[in-house]
Amino acid sequence: MKKSLFFLILSFLSSISLMAQGNFEAFRDSGFAFDFLHITTTILVIVIIVVFILTIIRLALDHKIKSRMIEKGVSDKIVEQLLKPASSDRKGMAMKWFLILAGIALGLSLVNWTAPLGLHSLAIMAACIALSFLGYFFYTRKSAE
């Protein structure tokens, strides 16, 4: 959920930055910029609150499961092994984010070099992001071997 929301916000903000030309009239209107800022911050605050609530609920339910397992007589070691959080592969996560951000940067560069903005700009961005995910897929497949 966090990752998809991040990519949605990132793609929305990148599309806004693509329209930052002198002939785009909507951004000159201060009412539009004011509304855009308020809507964006409202959505961001709601997302932060929902993520916080979901984290608290998950922690409470994990504690409840641990308590019940201990009441049933399961050893503490087994309880910890079953409910321990998944280990995070920091090197893999860093590589994933590098490839994704590099794909976004490449896409934005290609869009900048092609003069008219339009549907082909979205196609360029989609292709570059898809290629970065493909690169990450090949990286994970190679590192798993």
C-alpha positions in Angstrom: 0.0 0.0 0.0 2.8 2.4 0.9 4.7 1.7 -2.3 1.7 2.1 -4.6 0.7 5.3 -2.9 4.3 6.6 -3.2 4.4 5.9 -7.0 0.9 7.5 -7.4 2.1 10.6 -5.7 5.4 10.6 -7.5 3.8 10.2 -10.9 1.3 12.9 -10.1 4.0 15.3 -9.1 6.1 14.5 -12.1 3.2 15.2 -14.4 2.7 18.5 -12.7 6.4 19.3 -13.2 6.1 18.4 -16.8 3.4 21.1 -17.3 5.6 23.8 -15.8 5.8 25.8 -19.0 5.3 29.5 -19.5 2.1 28.9 -21.7 0.2 26.8 -19.1 -2.4 29.1 -17.8 -3.9 27.0 -15.0 -0.8 27.4 -12.8 -0.9 31.2 -13.1 -4.2 31.2 -11.4 -3.5 31.5 -7.7 -6.8 29.8 -6.8 -5.7 26.6 -8.6 -2.4 26.5 -6.8 -4.1 27.1 -3.5 -6.6 24.3 -4.1 -3.9 22.0 -5.3 -1.8 22.6 -2.2 -4.7 22.0 0.1 -5.9 18.9 -1.6 -2.4 17.4 -1.7 -1.7 18.1 1.9 -5.1 16.8 3.0 -4.6 13.5 1.2 -1.1 13.2 2.6 -2.3 13.8 6.2 -5.1 11.2 5.7 -2.6 8.6 4.4 -0.3 9.2 7.3 -3.1 8.8 9.8 -4.4 5.6 8.1 -0.9 4.1 8.0 -0.4 5.0 11.7 -3.8 3.4 12.7 -3.0 0.2 10.6 0.4 -0.1 12.3 -1.1 0.2 15.8 -3.8 -2.4 14.9 -1.1 -4.8 13.5 1.0 -4.4 16.7 -2.0 -5.0 18.9 -3.1 -8.1 17.0 0.5 -9.5 17.0 0.6 -9.0 20.8 -2.8 -10.8 21.1 -1.6 -13.7 19.0 1.6 -14.0 21.1 -0.4 -14.0 24.3 -2.7 -16.7 23.1 0.1 -18.9 21.9 1.9 -18.5 25.3 -1.4 -19.4 27.1 -1.7 -22.6 25.0 1.8 -23.7 26.1 3.8 -23.0 23.0 7.4 -22.1 23.9 8.6 -18.5 23.7 11.2 -19.3 21.1 8.7 -20.8 18.7 6.3 -17.8 19.2 9.1 -15.4 18.4 10.2 -17.3 15.3 6.6 -17.4 14.0 5.9 -13.8 14.6 9.2 -12.2 13.9 9.1 -9.5 11.3 10.4 -10.4 7.9 14.1 -9.5 7.5 14.7 -6.6 5.2 17.3 -7.0 2.5 18.8 -3.5 2.6 21.0 -4.1 -0.5 18.1 -5.3 -2.6 15.9 -2.5 -1.4 18.6 0.1 -2.2 19.1 -1.4 -5.7 15.3 -1.5 -6.3 14.9 2.2 -5.4 18.0 3.1 -7.4 16.7 1.4 -10.5 13.2 2.9 -10.2 14.5 6.4 -9.6 17.0 6.0 -12.4 14.1 4.9 -14.7 12.1 8.0 -13.6 15.0 10.3 -14.2 15.6 8.7 -17.7 12.0 9.1 -18.5 11.9 12.7 -17.4 15.0 13.4 -19.4 13.6 11.9 -22.5 10.3 13.8 -22.1 12.3 17.0 -21.7 14.2 16.3 -25.0 11.0 15.7 -27.0 9.4 19.0 -27.5 5.6 18.6 -27.4 4.1 17.3 -24.2 1.2 14.9 -24.6 0.3 11.3 -24.6 3.6 10.2 -25.9 5.2 11.8 -22.8 3.2 9.4 -20.6 4.2 6.5 -22.9 7.8 7.4 -22.5 7.5 7.6 -18.7 5.6 4.3 -18.5 8.2 2.6 -20.7 11.1 3.9 -18.7 9.5 2.9 -15.4 8.6 -0.5 -16.8 12.2 -1.0 -18.0 13.5 -0.1 -14.5 11.2 -2.8 -13.0 12.4 -5.2 -15.6 16.0 -4.4 -14.6 15.1 -5.0 -10.9 13.4 -8.4 -11.9 16.6 -9.5 -13.6 18.7 -8.3 -10.7 16.6 -10.3 -8.2 16.6 -13.3 -10.4 20.4 -13.2 -10.8 21.0 -12.5 -7.0 18.7 -15.5 -6.1 20.9 -17.9 -8.0 
